[in-house]
Amino acid sequence: MSNWYSILIRKDNVEDVLPVLVESDVAGSELLGEDTARLYLQCDNLPEEFCARLENDFDCAVEETSEIRNEDWISMAQSDWRELKIGCFHIIPVLSDNKNDGEEEKEACQRIFLAPGLGFGTGEHSTTKNVLKYLQDNRLEGKVSRTLDVGTGSGILAIASALHHKSDVIAIDIDADALENARCNLKNNNVSEKVHLCLATIDGVSGGFDIVVANVYAEVLIDIRDELFKRVQSGGSLIISGIMDTKADSVKEAFAHPDFFMVDEITDEKWTTIWYQRSQS
């Protein structure tokens, strides 16, 4: 039976190598700062060979390696999670039996229930939180019938759009484990019929969308820029996140396009989220 390991690494501009690592051996990653990240790896034995590759092939300094037992993984997720409200969204971790009991809250909140898993996105990180803020912006009301969520992770953004806009959603990811977590979360929120999950990259998606959201690394955003543009229909919105503030100018330069204009931008805790809109044709 394979074990899970947590590996703490340091490298200047470590964000640059994370997309390559995630596409190969790494099941998940957590960017802790400009030069620090934590990797999550599943393997049969101690990941000595992988750590050697990190040092030799990627020039990363391996600071710490520790095994995570399955029960510890869930406990770690539970201990880090808390209920939080982001505008009209009330995000509730499913830790035991606290699922939707059908009782209405006094406030006009839309509750999103999330279970611990390998999918990124609990609402606490600025990259996710700021997209959630944009999804409930009044300027989008009544304008969203189809949403594309690129790099869905836990499915939180897809769920938010399905609940708030009653939107049909296509949610894609390249991580099968994340999609399993997302599938569980769709069920918890009764939106399995509204959200279609796909193990795919964006070039495997056809059609136009009223909103395209992409919460991935800056380098990935730049790499798939043209594909993102193609999926936004006339008058539609493109919301991109996962951008460290030091990379924001290069992303904005790459996303300069005659058919798109910037609606808004948020920088929070060194992370930037940008909302673009396609001009009406």
C-alpha positions in Angstrom: 0.0 0.0 0.0 1.4 3.4 -1.0 2.2 6.0 1.6 1.8 9.8 1.5 4.7 12.1 2.1 5.0 15.8 2.7 8.2 17.4 1.3 9.1 21.0 2.1 11.3 22.6 -0.6 13.0 26.0 -1.1 14.0 27.5 -4.4 14.0 31.1 -5.8 10.8 31.6 -7.7 9.6 28.1 -6.8 6.3 28.8 -8.4 8.0 28.3 -11.8 8.7 24.6 -11.3 5.4 23.6 -9.6 3.4 23.1 -12.8 6.1 20.7 -14.1 6.2 18.8 -10.9 2.4 18.5 -10.6 2.2 17.2 -14.1 4.7 14.5 -13.3 5.0 12.8 -9.9 3.5 15.2 -7.4 -0.1 14.7 -6.4 -0.5 18.1 -4.9 1.4 21.2 -3.9 1.0 24.2 -1.6 2.8 27.4 -2.4 3.9 29.0 0.9 5.8 31.9 -0.4 8.0 33.1 -3.3 10.7 30.6 -2.4 8.9 28.0 -0.3 6.4 25.2 -1.2 5.2 22.0 0.2 4.7 19.0 -2.1 2.5 15.9 -1.5 3.7 12.7 -3.0 2.3 9.1 -2.9 4.8 6.3 -3.2 5.7 2.8 -1.8 8.9 3.7 0.0 10.8 6.7 1.3 10.9 9.2 -1.6 14.7 9.4 -1.6 15.0 9.1 -5.3 12.4 11.8 -5.9 14.2 14.1 -3.4 17.5 13.6 -5.3 15.7 14.6 -8.5 14.4 17.7 -6.9 17.9 18.7 -5.9 19.7 17.7 -9.1 17.2 18.4 -11.8 15.2 21.3 -10.4 17.9 22.9 -8.1 15.5 22.7 -5.1 16.7 22.5 -1.5 14.8 19.8 0.3 14.2 21.1 3.9 12.0 18.4 5.3 10.4 15.1 4.5 7.7 13.5 6.6 5.2 10.6 6.2 1.5 11.3 6.4 -0.6 8.4 7.4 -4.1 8.3 5.9 -5.8 9.1 9.2 -3.3 11.9 9.7 -4.1 13.4 6.3 -7.8 13.7 7.2 -7.0 15.0 10.7 -4.7 17.6 9.2 -7.4 18.8 6.8 -10.0 18.9 9.6 -7.7 20.8 12.0 -7.0 23.4 9.4 -10.6 23.9 8.3 -13.1 26.3 9.7 -16.4 27.7 8.7 -16.2 31.0 6.9 -18.4 33.5 5.1 -17.4 35.2 1.9 -20.1 37.6 0.9 -23.2 35.5 0.4 -21.3 32.2 0.5 -21.2 30.3 3.8 -18.5 27.5 3.4 -18.9 24.6 5.9 -16.4 21.8 6.2 -18.0 18.3 6.3 -16.2 16.8 9.2 -18.8 14.6 10.7 -22.6 14.9 10.5 -22.9 18.6 10.0 -24.3 18.3 6.4 -27.3 20.4 5.3 -30.1 19.6 7.6 -32.6 21.6 5.6 -32.9 24.4 8.1 -32.8 27.9 6.5 -30.2 30.3 7.9 -31.5 33.7 9.1 -29.1 35.4 6.7 -29.5 35.0 2.9 -26.4 32.8 2.6 -25.7 30.1 0.1 -24.1 27.2 2.0 -21.3 25.2 0.4 -20.3 21.9 2.0 -16.8 20.7 1.4 -15.2 17.4 2.5 -11.4 17.0 3.2 -9.6 15.6 0.2 -6.8 16.2 -2.3 -8.6 18.9 -4.2 -7.3 22.4 -3.7 -9.8 25.1 -2.6 -11.5 25.6 0.7 -12.2 29.4 0.4 -9.5 30.4 2.9 -6.8 31.1 0.4 -6.9 34.5 -1.3 -6.8 32.9 -4.7 -10.1 31.1 -4.2 -11.7 33.7 -1.9 -11.3 36.5 -4.5 -12.8 34.5 -7.3 -15.8 33.8 -5.0 -16.2 37.5 -4.4 -16.3 38.1 -8.2 -18.8 35.3 -8.8 -21.4 37.0 -6.6 -20.8 40.5 -8.1 -24.0 42.3 -9.0 -22.6 43.0 -12.5 -22.9 39.2 -13.3 -26.5 38.8 -12.1 -28.8 37.3 -14.7 -26.0 36.9 -17.2 -24.6 33.5 -16.5 -26.0 30.2 -17.9 -22.8 28.4 -18.7 -19.6 28.3 -16.6 -16.2 26.7 -17.3 -14.0 26.0 -14.2 -10.4 25.3 -15.2 -8.4 23.5 -12.5 -11.5 22.8 -10.4 -9.7 21.1 -7.5 -12.2 20.7 -4.7 -15.0 22.0 -7.0 -15.7 25.0 -4.8 -15.9 27.5 -7.7 -18.0 25.2 -9.9 -20.4 24.6 -6.9 -20.6 28.4 -6.2 -21.5 29.2 -9.8 -24.1 26.3 -9.9 -25.7 27.5 -6.7 -25.6 31.3 -7.2 -26.2 31.6 -10.9 -28.1 28.3 -11.4 -25.4 27.8 -14.1 -24.6 24.7 -16.0 -20.9 24.1 -15.3 -18.1 22.1 -16.9 -15.3 21.7 -14.4 -11.9 20.2 -15.5 -8.8 19.1 -13.8 -5.7 17.0 -14.7 -5.7 15.3 -11.2 -8.0 12.3 -10.9 -7.8 12.4 -7.1 -8.9 16.0 -7.0 -11.9 15.1 -9.2 -12.9 12.3 -6.9 -12.9 14.9 -4.0 -14.9 17.3 -6.3 -17.4 14.6 -7.1 -18.0 14.0 -3.4 -18.5 17.8 -2.9 -21.0 18.0 -5.8 -23.1 15.3 -4.1 -22.9 17.1 -0.7 -24.2 20.2 -2.3 -26.9 18.6 -4.6 -25.4 20.0 -7.8 -24.2 16.8 -9.5 -26.8 17.3 -12.2 -25.5 20.9 -12.8 -21.8 20.3 -12.8 -20.0 18.0 -15.3 -16.5 16.9 -14.2 -13.9 16.1 -16.8 -10.3 14.7 -16.5 -9.1 17.0 -19.2 -7.1 20.0 -20.2 -8.8 23.1 -21.6 -8.1 22.1 -25.2 -10.5 19.2 -24.7 -13.4 21.5 -24.0 -15.5 23.0 -26.8 -18.1 25.7 -26.9 -18.5 29.2 -25.4 -19.2 30.2 -21.8 -20.6 33.2 -20.0 -17.9 32.8 -17.3 -14.5 31.1 -17.5 -12.6 30.9 -14.2 -9.1 29.6 -14.0 -7.4 29.4 -10.6 -4.0 28.0 -11.5 -0.3 29.1 -11.5 0.7 32.2 -13.4 2.9 30.3 -15.8 0.0 27.9 -16.7 -2.4 30.9 -17.2 0.0 32.4 -19.7 0.5 29.1 -21.4 -3.2 28.5 -21.9 -4.1 32.1 -22.5 -5.3 31.7 -26.1 -7.4 28.7 -25.1 -9.0 30.6 -22.3 -9.9 33.5 -24.7 -11.5 31.1 -27.1 -13.9 29.8 -24.5 -15.3 33.2 -23.5 -18.3 34.1 -25.6 -19.2 37.7 -26.6 -19.9 39.8 -23.5 -18.7 37.0 -21.2 -16.2 37.2 -18.3 -12.8 35.6 -17.7 -11.6 35.5 -14.1 -8.0 34.4 -13.5 -6.4 33.8 -10.2 -3.5 32.0 -8.6 -1.1 34.9 -9.5 1.6 36.0 -7.0 1.7 39.8 -7.0 5.3 39.7 -8.3 4.0 37.9 -11.4 0.9 40.1 -11.9 2.5 42.6 -14.4 3.8 39.8 -16.6 0.3 38.1 -16.6 -1.4 41.4 -17.4 1.0 42.0 -20.3 0.4 38.5 -21.6 -3.4 38.9 -21.4 -3.5 42.3 -23.2 -6.0 41.6 -26.0 -8.0 44.0 -28.2 -11.2 42.0 -27.6 -10.9 42.0 -23.8 -10.8 44.7 -21.2 -10.1 44.6 -17.5 -13.1 45.0 -15.3 -11.4 44.7 -11.9 -8.4 43.5 -10.0 -7.8 42.4 -6.4 -4.5 41.9 -4.7 -4.8 40.3 -1.3 -2.0 38.8 0.9 0.4 38.9 -2.1 -2.0 37.1 -4.5 -3.7 38.7 -7.4 -7.1 37.9 -9.1 -8.1 39.7 -12.3 -11.5 39.9 -14.0 -11.6 40.5 -17.8 -14.6 40.9 -20.0 -15.0 40.2 -23.7 -16.4 43.1 -25.7 -19.8 42.6 -27.2 -19.5 41.7 -30.9 
